[in-house]
Amino acid sequence: MWAILSILVENKPGILWKITQLFRSRNFNIDSISVGVTADPDISRMTITTYGDEKQIKQIVKQLDKMIDTVEVRQLDEHKTVYRELILFKIKINSPSDSMEINKMANAYGGKIHDVKKESIMVELTATPDQIRAFEELAKPFGIIETARTGIAALQRAGSHES
């Protein structure tokens, strides 16, 4: 089971290490993580995605909730949550028509083009992980030189109750 965890923590040095150590000590893998200060500079929001069975997810939520620097922990329902990830693709240009084709693909996915060179083009895409995987499959035949991606950022929709 895939889980999106939203964790509000006190914005203190070492909190990221403490959270990741908790995952490590429970032999739990973090699939993606993003951290940023909220509107309150004393509080940061961590969004962590992970996989596990229902019992494992409940256990990690319970352990996170017990941590002294944790303000709030919620498992978000992916159907009641807006979640996105940003990725940068550097894609090889093999012929003059490749640039136009990659540009069309990027536009179809709401991507932005950056750094167009003779031998490569960079695409910025903000989307769900499934949309990113779909774009990546289309880009593979051109040759993906490298990628850089953020972790998932997520907020529960207004009026939705936590799961």
C-alpha positions as CSV (number, residue, x, y, z in Angstrom):
1,M,0.0,0.0,0.0
2,W,1.3,3.4,-1.0
3,A,1.0,6.1,1.8
4,I,1.3,9.9,1.8
5,L,2.2,11.1,5.3
6,S,1.9,14.8,6.2
7,I,4.0,15.7,9.2
8,L,4.1,19.1,10.9
9,V,7.3,19.5,12.9
10,E,9.0,22.1,15.0
11,N,11.5,23.9,12.7
12,K,14.7,22.9,14.5
13,P,18.1,21.6,13.5
14,G,18.2,17.8,13.4
15,I,14.5,17.1,13.0
16,L,14.9,15.7,9.5
17,W,17.6,13.3,10.8
18,K,15.3,12.2,13.7
19,I,12.5,11.5,11.3
20,T,14.6,9.5,8.8
21,Q,16.3,7.6,11.7
22,L,12.8,6.6,12.9
23,F,12.1,5.1,9.4
24,R,15.5,3.5,9.3
25,S,15.2,1.9,12.8
26,R,11.9,0.4,11.8
27,N,13.5,-0.9,8.5
28,F,11.0,1.2,6.6
29,N,11.9,2.8,3.2
30,I,11.1,6.5,2.3
31,D,10.0,6.6,-1.3
32,S,10.0,10.4,-1.5
33,I,10.4,13.3,1.0
34,S,10.0,17.0,0.8
35,V,10.4,19.5,3.6
36,G,9.6,23.2,3.7
37,V,8.8,25.9,6.2
38,T,5.1,26.7,6.6
39,A,3.5,30.1,6.9
40,D,4.6,29.9,10.6
41,P,8.4,30.0,10.5
42,D,8.6,27.8,13.6
43,I,6.8,24.9,11.9
44,S,7.9,22.9,8.8
45,R,5.8,20.5,6.8
46,M,7.3,17.2,5.7
47,T,5.6,15.1,3.1
48,I,6.8,11.6,3.0
49,T,5.7,8.8,0.7
50,T,6.3,5.2,1.6
51,Y,5.0,1.7,1.0
52,G,3.9,-0.8,3.5
53,D,0.9,-2.8,4.7
54,E,-1.8,-1.2,6.7
55,K,-0.4,-2.3,10.0
56,Q,3.1,-1.0,9.2
57,I,1.7,2.4,8.1
58,K,-0.3,2.7,11.2
59,Q,2.7,1.8,13.3
60,I,5.0,4.4,11.7
61,V,2.3,7.1,12.0
62,K,1.9,6.2,15.7
63,Q,5.7,6.4,16.2
64,L,6.0,9.7,14.4
65,D,3.1,11.1,16.5
66,K,5.0,10.2,19.7
67,M,8.1,12.2,18.8
68,I,8.6,15.3,20.9
69,D,9.2,17.7,17.9
70,T,6.2,16.5,16.0
71,V,3.2,18.8,16.0
72,E,0.8,16.7,13.8
73,V,1.0,13.6,11.7
74,R,-1.7,12.6,9.2
75,Q,-1.9,9.9,6.6
76,L,-3.5,11.6,3.6
77,D,-6.1,9.9,1.4
78,E,-4.7,10.2,-2.1
79,H,-8.2,10.6,-3.5
80,K,-8.8,13.6,-1.3
81,T,-5.4,15.2,-1.6
82,V,-3.7,17.4,-4.2
83,Y,-0.1,16.0,-4.6
84,R,2.6,16.9,-7.1
85,E,6.2,16.5,-7.7
86,L,8.6,18.5,-9.8
87,I,11.1,16.8,-12.1
88,L,13.7,18.2,-14.5
89,F,14.6,16.0,-17.6
90,K,17.6,16.6,-19.7
91,I,16.8,14.8,-23.0
92,K,19.1,14.1,-25.9
93,I,18.4,15.7,-29.2
94,N,19.4,13.3,-32.1
95,S,17.9,15.3,-35.0
96,P,16.4,18.7,-35.7
97,S,12.9,17.3,-35.5
98,D,13.4,15.9,-32.0
99,S,13.3,19.4,-30.4
100,M,9.9,20.1,-31.8
101,E,8.6,16.6,-30.9
102,I,9.9,17.0,-27.3
103,N,8.4,20.4,-27.1
104,K,5.0,19.0,-28.2
105,M,5.2,16.3,-25.6
106,A,6.1,18.8,-22.8
107,N,3.2,21.0,-23.8
108,A,0.8,18.1,-23.7
109,Y,1.9,17.4,-20.1
110,G,1.9,21.1,-19.1
111,G,5.7,21.1,-19.0
112,K,8.1,24.0,-19.6
113,I,11.1,24.0,-21.9
114,H,14.5,25.3,-20.6
115,D,18.1,25.3,-21.9
116,V,17.6,24.3,-25.5
117,K,20.9,23.3,-26.9
118,K,22.0,21.6,-30.2
119,E,22.6,18.3,-28.3
120,S,19.9,18.4,-25.5
121,I,16.8,20.1,-24.2
122,M,15.6,20.4,-20.6
123,V,12.0,19.9,-19.6
124,E,10.5,21.0,-16.3
125,L,7.4,19.0,-15.4
126,T,5.2,19.4,-12.3
127,A,2.7,16.5,-12.1
128,T,1.6,13.4,-10.2
129,P,4.1,10.5,-10.1
130,D,2.0,8.6,-12.6
131,Q,2.0,11.5,-15.1
132,I,5.8,11.8,-14.6
133,R,6.3,8.1,-15.3
134,A,4.1,8.4,-18.5
135,F,6.1,11.3,-19.8
136,E,9.3,9.5,-18.9
137,E,8.2,6.5,-21.0
138,L,7.6,8.8,-24.0
139,A,11.0,10.5,-23.5
140,K,13.1,7.3,-23.2
141,P,13.4,6.7,-27.0
142,F,15.1,10.1,-27.4
143,G,17.5,9.3,-24.6
144,I,17.2,10.7,-21.1
145,I,20.6,12.1,-20.2
146,E,19.7,12.9,-16.6
147,T,16.9,13.8,-14.2
148,A,16.5,15.6,-11.0
149,R,13.3,15.4,-9.0
150,T,11.9,16.8,-5.8
151,G,9.8,14.8,-3.3
152,I,6.1,14.9,-3.4
153,A,4.4,18.0,-1.9
154,A,0.8,17.3,-0.8
155,L,-2.1,19.1,0.9
156,Q,-5.5,17.6,1.8
157,R,-8.4,19.2,-0.1
158,A,-10.7,21.5,1.8
159,G,-13.5,19.7,3.6
160,S,-11.8,16.3,3.5
161,H,-11.3,14.4,6.7
162,E,-8.0,12.7,7.6
163,S,-7.8,9.0,7.1
